[in-house]
Amino acid sequence: MTTTYSAADLIRLEEAYGAHNYHPLDVVISRARGVWVWDVEGKKYLDFLAAYSAVNQGHCHPRIVAALKEQADRVTLTSRAFRNDQLGPFCQQICQLASYARFLPMNTGAEAVETAIKAARKWGTTVKGVEEDRGEILVFAGNFHGRTTTIVGFSTEAQYRQGFGPFTPGFKILPYGDAAAVEAAITPNTVGILVEPIQGEGGIIVPPEGYLRRLRELATARRVLLIVDEIQSGLGRTGKLFAFQHEGIRPDVVIVGKALGGGCVPISGILADDEVMGVFHPGDHGSTFGGNPLACAVARAALQVLVEEGMVENSARLGEYFMERLRQLRSPHVREIRGKGLWIGVELHPEAGGARRFCEALQQEGLLCKETHVNTIRLAPPLVITREEIDWALERIAKVLA
């Protein structure tokens, strides 16, 4: 006999038995298609978070779900002790799409960041010639690269660090967007520069024009790896396949995740050429689930639909339209509208009383989004959204911000 739960029942169960490490909006989703989700009581909402960019292709995309079902009936996991028939074709596909020589698969974004850190450190020792245990990676204030102890150790958000030390040494935190600070901070022991092309969790912070180009120049001149975290910003979110492409550069390492799994399964990894990827030998690094056939089959479909169905172009076209319309709104609460593609931050004045209450009000209007850093509302719908759906959202945003 199936038990039917109300939303209140489900919230009580989660609060009673789950760890309290999130503060979600009190909407309990039970079904989703495209840009729309429905709660357990049947109310329909437009999803303007897209699972932090993990659902760029839209919820339950039929081609991705079909690949998931087909592969689930064949084989789901072999571990990397054996080979499978999905990993090789997937690696070829993503390497050719991104124009890199090799791909190393993991599962979550944080794992991929840890992989990039390990790659940079070993490259520094074995290729650049930095003394063992002296390699240093430059990172930036306001960063968000994940939740592992190594990663939160170089966060500047006090809550992410408090109580979790001692932390891993070897990171130098610099102001975001300041290329001169990077130039001054590089030493012979610097092995990497780890940067988000746009800081997502930081509040959709877009650096000055030319910032990434200058980092590329400095990294090349000083023999340092430029590592770009595209977990949230990549795979079409900003109107390019990768956000770094807006500045016409090519990083040494690209970190990908989230939308790579098409909103169905976790898969992540790093892209790099042989000089970097060659530092890994059997036994150096790995993951039982990394490169599993189920995730690889889903990722193959996720990349195909992203490209073949013009989702990247849709993000560029509708992102420009959406931003322009938002900037036309007259609201006493709005301090700044910023972003790129379908990744937009609406920063409110501190006197507005925080972004959370506006997100809760938008929820009542049938629009789901989430606050970040107290005063910023993130707007990031799936890339399959239409102009008509954006107009529908704009009516509700205008009402709530007024």
C-alpha positions, 0 to 999 in steps of 0.5 A, spaced: 500 500 500 502 506 497 502 512 503 500 519 500 504 524 504 502 532 504 507 537 503 507 538 510 508 531 512 514 531 507 517 537 510 516 534 517 520 528 515 525 531 512 526 536 518 526 530 523 530 525 519 535 529 515 541 533 516 539 541 517 545 543 512 540 546 507 535 552 508 530 550 502 524 554 500 518 550 502 516 547 496 516 540 495 517 538 488 514 531 485 514 532 477 518 536 472 518 537 465 522 542 461 522 549 465 516 547 469 516 543 475 509 541 480 509 540 487 506 534 491 499 538 491 499 539 483 501 547 483 505 549 477 512 553 478 517 556 473 524 553 475 529 559 475 534 556 478 535 549 474 539 546 480 544 551 480 545 550 472 545 542 473 539 542 469 541 546 463 538 542 458 531 542 462 528 537 466 527 530 464 529 531 457 526 526 453 533 524 449 537 524 455 532 520 459 531 515 453 539 514 454 538 513 461 533 508 461 537 504 455 543 504 458 540 502 465 537 496 462 544 494 459 550 495 464 550 501 470 557 500 473 563 496 472 568 500 476 575 502 473 578 495 474 574 494 467 573 497 461 566 499 458 563 501 452 561 508 453 567 511 456 571 511 450 566 514 446 564 519 451 571 522 452 572 522 444 566 526 444 567 531 450 574 532 448 573 534 440 567 538 442 572 542 447 578 542 443 582 538 449 586 532 448 584 528 454 578 528 459 579 525 466 572 523 469 569 524 476 562 524 479 561 531 483 564 538 482 568 538 488 571 532 486 573 535 479 576 541 483 580 536 487 582 533 481 585 539 478 588 541 484 592 534 484 594 535 477 596 542 478 601 540 484 604 534 481 605 538 474 608 543 478 613 538 481 614 533 475 614 538 470 615 545 472 620 543 477 617 546 483 620 543 490 616 537 493 610 540 497 612 547 496 607 548 490 602 554 491 595 555 487 592 562 487 585 563 488 580 569 489 576 572 494 568 570 493 570 564 490 566 557 491 569 551 488 565 546 492 565 543 500 571 539 501 575 541 507 581 542 502 576 547 498 573 550 504 580 552 506 581 557 501 574 560 501 573 567 504 566 565 507 566 565 514 561 560 515 564 555 510 570 555 514 568 555 521 569 549 525 572 545 519 579 546 520 585 545 520 586 546 513 590 544 507 596 549 506 598 552 499 593 557 497 594 564 496 587 568 496 587 574 492 582 580 490 577 577 484 578 581 478 584 584 480 589 582 475 595 586 477 594 583 484 595 576 480 601 579 477 604 581 484 603 574 487 606 569 482 612 566 485 617 561 482 613 556 486 606 558 483 603 552 479 596 554 478 591 560 478 584 557 479 578 562 477 571 562 476 570 566 469 564 569 473 563 567 480 556 564 481 555 563 488 558 569 490 552 573 486 553 572 479 560 577 479 562 578 472 570 581 472 572 586 468 573 586 461 580 583 459 581 580 466 581 573 463 585 575 457 590 578 462 590 572 467 592 567 460 598 572 459 601 572 466 600 564 466 603 563 460 609 568 461 610 565 468 609 558 466 603 557 471 597 553 469 590 557 468 585 553 471 578 555 469 572 552 474 566 552 469 562 547 473 556 552 473 558 557 468 559 552 462 555 548 457 551 554 455 549 557 461 553 564 459 551 564 451 557 560 450 559 553 450 564 555 456 564 562 459 572 563 458 570 563 450 567 570 451 575 573 452 577 568 446 582 564 451 584 557 452 585 555 459 590 549 461 585 546 465 577 546 464 573 543 470 566 541 468 560 538 472 553 539 473 549 540 466 554 534 464 549 529 467 543 532 463 540 533 470 539 526 471 546 523 474 552 526 477 558 526 472 564 531 472 571 531 470 577 535 467 579 537 460 587 538 459 592 536 454 598 531 455 603 535 458 598 536 464 594 529 464 600 526 463 602 527 470 597 521 472 599 514 472 595 508 474 594 508 482 595 516 482 588 518 482 581 515 481 574 514 483 569 507 483 564 511 480 568 516 475 567 514 468 561 509 469 557 507 463 550 510 466 553 517 467 557 516 460 551 514 456 547 520 459 553 525 458 553 523 451 546 525 450 546 531 454 552 534 450 548 532 443 542 535 445 545 542 448 549 542 441 544 540 436 538 543 439 541 550 439 541 551 447 547 555 447 545 560 442 538 560 445 542 562 452 545 568 448 539 570 445 534 570 450 539 572 456 540 579 452 533 580 452 532 578 459 537 582 461 535 588 457 527 587 460 530 587 467 534 593 467 527 597 464 524 595 471 523 601 476 524 598 483 526 602 489 529 595 491 534 594 486 541 596 486 544 592 480 542 587 474 548 583 472 550 577 468 551 574 462 547 569 458 541 566 462 545 567 468 543 573 472 544 576 478 539 581 481 542 585 487 538 588 492 539 594 496 541 592 503 535 596 506 530 591 502 531 586 507 534 581 504 533 577 497 530 571 501 523 574 502 523 576 495 524 569 493 519 567 497 514 572 494 516 569 487 514 562 489 507 564 491 507 567 484 509 561 481 516 562 480 522 558 483 529 562 484 534 562 490 538 568 494 545 568 494 550 572 499 543 575 503 542 580 498 542 577 491 537 573 487 539 568 482 535 568 475 538 562 471 532 558 468 534 551 463 536 553 457 530 551 453 526 556 456 522 561 450 521 568 450 514 567 452 516 564 458 521 569 460 515 574 459 511 570 464 516 570 469 518 578 468 511 580 469 511 576 476 518 579 477 516 586 476 510 585 481 514 582 487 520 587 486 515 593 485 
